[in-house]
Amino acid sequence: MTEPSTARSLRRPASAGATRKPAAAAVTTVDTSFLETLTGYNARRAALSIISVFLERMAPYDLRPVDFSVLSLIAHNPGITSRQLCGALDILPPNLVGMLRQLETRGLIEKREHPTDRRAQGLHLSAAGKKLYAQAKATATALEVDALPGLSADERETLHSLLRRVYSHPRGGTDTEALG
């Protein structure tokens, strides 16, 4: 007597009178029309598209988007404190500490005594940090155009303006509620 095959022994036994449902039609085109009416979906898809270009172009500098943002804020605000960085970028202090340590280890930033607060340290770009940031900034500026090929300069500025309004407008109510 031969042993039943494993595949046969794993099958469910056919129940008497059971009917099979017809196979569903194959999806040939995915309908994303509802999702495309949602701001979050569109913002996330746009961000993923831009970030992929950013990561590719910033790889030679070994910079992630948040690293570039930190360097940019330090470059444009010499002496900024880590507390101010956290507020500007909405980063938790423990997450910033390791990032600053890494940038300092790479020789890109320096900590100096704060002129008015003995408890704080001001952050500055080192000479190497200034050089790397200048190169990365030029790359970031060029990639903005390349990552948004379907938009004119005016349309990019309108998009930036609208996005800033989304994240800088206080949440929790509508304008009409505030007026009423």
MIMIDO-498363 format. One record per residue (C-alpha): residue number from 0; residue in three letters; x, y, z. Coordinates in nm, 2 decimals, decimal comma. Last residue first. Layout:
BEGIN
SITE  seq  type      px      py      pz
SITE  NUM   ALA       X       Y       Z
...
***
This chain:
BEGIN
SITE  seq  type      px      py      pz
SITE  179   GLY   -1,77    8,27    1,55
SITE  178   LEU   -1,45    8,38    1,40
SITE  177   ALA   -1,24    8,09    1,54
SITE  176   GLU   -1,51    7,85    1,43
SITE  175   THR   -1,51    7,99    1,08
SITE  174   ASP   -1,13    7,96    1,05
SITE  173   THR   -1,16    7,59    1,13
SITE  172   GLY   -1,06    7,42    1,45
SITE  171   GLY   -0,80    7,20    1,62
SITE  170   ARG   -0,49    7,26    1,42
SITE  169   PRO   -0,28    7,58    1,41
SITE  168   HIS   -0,17    7,66    1,05
SITE  167   SER    0,20    7,60    1,00
SITE  166   TYR    0,19    7,25    0,85
SITE  165   VAL   -0,09    7,32    0,59
SITE  164   ARG    0,01    7,68    0,52
SITE  163   ARG    0,37    7,57    0,45
SITE  162   LEU    0,23    7,31    0,20
SITE  161   LEU    0,03    7,58    0,02
SITE  160   SER    0,33    7,81   -0,01
SITE  159   HIS    0,56    7,54   -0,13
SITE  158   LEU    0,31    7,43   -0,40
SITE  157   THR    0,27    7,80   -0,51
SITE  156   GLU    0,65    7,83   -0,53
SITE  155   ARG    0,67    7,51   -0,74
SITE  154   GLU    0,39    7,63   -0,96
SITE  153   ASP    0,58    7,96   -1,02
SITE  152   ALA    0,90    7,77   -1,11
SITE  151   SER    0,70    7,55   -1,35
SITE  150   LEU    0,59    7,21   -1,25
SITE  149   GLY    0,59    6,88   -1,45
SITE  148   PRO    0,96    6,81   -1,38
SITE  147   LEU    0,92    6,81   -1,00
SITE  146   ALA    1,22    6,60   -0,89
SITE  145   ASP    1,45    6,76   -1,15
SITE  144   VAL    1,36    7,12   -1,04
SITE  143   GLU    1,40    7,05   -0,67
SITE  142   LEU    1,71    6,84   -0,76
SITE  141   ALA    1,90    7,15   -0,87
SITE  140   THR    1,85    7,33   -0,54
SITE  139   ALA    1,93    7,02   -0,34
SITE  138   THR    2,26    6,97   -0,53
SITE  137   ALA    2,36    7,33   -0,48
SITE  136   LYS    2,28    7,30   -0,11
SITE  135   ALA    2,48    6,98   -0,09
SITE  134   GLN    2,79    7,15   -0,23
SITE  133   ALA    2,76    7,45    0,00
SITE  132   TYR    2,68    7,22    0,29
SITE  131   LEU    3,00    7,02    0,23
SITE  130   LYS    3,22    7,33    0,22
SITE  129   LYS    3,05    7,49    0,53
SITE  128   GLY    3,08    7,16    0,72
SITE  127   ALA    3,45    7,13    0,64
SITE  126   ALA    3,51    7,48    0,77
SITE  125   SER    3,30    7,39    1,08
SITE  124   LEU    2,93    7,47    1,08
SITE  123   HIS    2,82    7,63    1,41
SITE  122   LEU    2,60    7,52    1,70
SITE  121   GLY    2,56    7,73    2,01
SITE  120   GLN    2,59    7,56    2,35
SITE  119   ALA    2,34    7,61    2,63
SITE  118   ARG    2,37    7,62    3,01
SITE  117   ARG    2,58    7,94    3,01
SITE  116   ASP    2,30    8,12    2,82
SITE  115   THR    2,39    8,46    2,68
SITE  114   PRO    2,68    8,42    2,44
SITE  113   HIS    2,65    8,04    2,40
SITE  112   GLU    2,98    7,86    2,43
SITE  111   ARG    3,07    7,68    2,11
SITE  110   LYS    2,97    7,34    1,96
SITE  109   GLU    3,12    7,26    1,62
SITE  108   ILE    2,97    7,10    1,31
SITE  107   LEU    3,09    6,91    1,01
SITE  106   GLY    3,39    6,72    1,16
SITE  105   ARG    3,24    6,38    1,10
SITE  104   THR    3,23    6,32    1,47
SITE  103   GLU    3,03    6,65    1,51
SITE  102   LEU    2,78    6,54    1,25
SITE  101   GLN    2,75    6,20    1,44
SITE  100   ARG    2,71    6,37    1,78
SITE   99   LEU    2,45    6,61    1,63
SITE   98   MET    2,25    6,31    1,51
SITE   97   GLY    2,28    6,12    1,83
SITE   96   VAL    2,15    6,42    2,03
SITE   95   LEU    1,87    6,50    1,79
SITE   94   ASN    1,68    6,19    1,85
SITE   93   PRO    1,69    6,24    2,23
SITE   92   PRO    1,57    6,60    2,18
SITE   91   LEU    1,25    6,50    1,99
SITE   90   ILE    1,24    6,65    1,65
SITE   89   ASP    0,98    6,90    1,53
SITE   88   LEU    1,23    7,06    1,29
SITE   87   ALA    1,21    7,42    1,41
SITE   86   GLY    1,15    7,32    1,77
SITE   85   CYS    1,42    7,06    1,79
SITE   84   LEU    1,67    7,30    1,62
SITE   83   GLN    1,58    7,57    1,88
SITE   82   ARG    1,65    7,32    2,16
SITE   81   SER    1,98    7,22    2,00
SITE   80   THR    2,09    7,58    2,01
SITE   79   ILE    2,14    7,81    1,71
SITE   78   GLY    2,49    7,97    1,71
SITE   77   PRO    2,50    8,03    1,34
SITE   76   ASN    2,14    8,05    1,20
SITE   75   HIS    2,16    8,00    0,82
SITE   74   ALA    2,43    7,74    0,83
SITE   73   ILE    2,29    7,58    1,14
SITE   72   LEU    1,95    7,55    0,99
SITE   71   SER    2,09    7,41    0,67
SITE   70   LEU    2,31    7,16    0,85
SITE   69   VAL    2,00    7,04    1,05
SITE   68   SER    1,79    7,01    0,73
SITE   67   PHE    2,06    6,82    0,55
SITE   66   ASP    2,09    6,57    0,83
SITE   65   VAL    1,71    6,54    0,84
SITE   64   PRO    1,70    6,46    0,46
SITE   63   ARG    1,98    6,20    0,49
SITE   62   LEU    2,33    6,30    0,41
SITE   61   ASP    2,63    6,08    0,32
SITE   60   TYR    2,76    6,36    0,08
SITE   59   PRO    2,79    6,12   -0,21
SITE   58   ALA    2,44    5,98   -0,12
SITE   57   MET    2,28    6,32   -0,14
SITE   56   ARG    2,17    6,28   -0,51
SITE   55   GLU    2,02    5,93   -0,46
SITE   54   LEU    1,86    6,02   -0,13
SITE   53   PHE    1,71    6,34   -0,27
SITE   52   VAL    1,57    6,16   -0,58
SITE   51   SER    1,40    5,90   -0,35
SITE   50   ILE    1,28    6,18   -0,12
SITE   49   ILE    1,10    6,36   -0,41
SITE   48   SER    0,89    6,06   -0,51
SITE   47   LEU    0,82    5,96   -0,15
SITE   46   ALA    0,72    6,31   -0,06
SITE   45   ALA    0,48    6,33   -0,36
SITE   44   ARG    0,32    6,00   -0,26
SITE   43   ARG    0,29    6,12    0,10
SITE   42   ALA    0,14    6,46    0,01
SITE   41   ASN   -0,11    6,29   -0,23
SITE   40   TYR   -0,23    6,04    0,03
SITE   39   GLY   -0,24    6,30    0,30
SITE   38   THR   -0,44    6,54    0,09
SITE   37   LEU   -0,71    6,29    0,01
SITE   36   THR   -0,89    6,31   -0,33
SITE   35   GLU   -0,63    6,08   -0,49
SITE   34   LEU   -0,73    5,81   -0,24
SITE   33   PHE   -1,08    5,81   -0,39
SITE   32   SER   -0,95    5,78   -0,75
SITE   31   THR   -0,69    5,50   -0,67
SITE   30   ASP   -0,86    5,25   -0,90
SITE   29   VAL   -0,60    4,98   -0,98
SITE   28   THR   -0,62    4,87   -1,35
SITE   27   THR   -0,63    4,51   -1,46
SITE   26   VAL   -0,80    4,36   -1,16
SITE   25   ALA   -0,88    4,00   -1,24
SITE   24   ALA   -1,24    3,90   -1,23
SITE   23   ALA   -1,34    3,69   -0,94
SITE   22   ALA   -1,34    3,31   -0,98
SITE   21   PRO   -1,67    3,15   -0,96
SITE   20   LYS   -1,78    3,02   -0,62
SITE   19   ARG   -1,75    2,65   -0,59
SITE   18   THR   -2,05    2,45   -0,47
SITE   17   ALA   -2,05    2,21   -0,18
SITE   16   GLY   -2,31    1,93   -0,22
SITE   15   ALA   -2,11    1,68   -0,01
SITE   14   SER   -1,80    1,83    0,14
SITE   13   ALA   -1,48    1,80   -0,05
SITE   12   PRO   -1,21    1,70    0,20
SITE   11   ARG   -0,96    1,98    0,27
SITE   10   ARG   -0,63    1,92    0,10
SITE    9   LEU   -0,33    1,86    0,32
SITE    8   SER   -0,33    1,48    0,27
SITE    7   ARG   -0,33    1,53   -0,11
SITE    6   ALA   -0,04    1,76   -0,11
SITE    5   THR    0,16    1,53    0,12
SITE    4   SER    0,11    1,24   -0,11
SITE    3   PRO   -0,08    0,94    0,02
SITE    2   GLU    0,14    0,65    0,13
SITE    1   THR    0,14    0,34   -0,09
SITE    0   MET    0,00    0,00    0,00
***
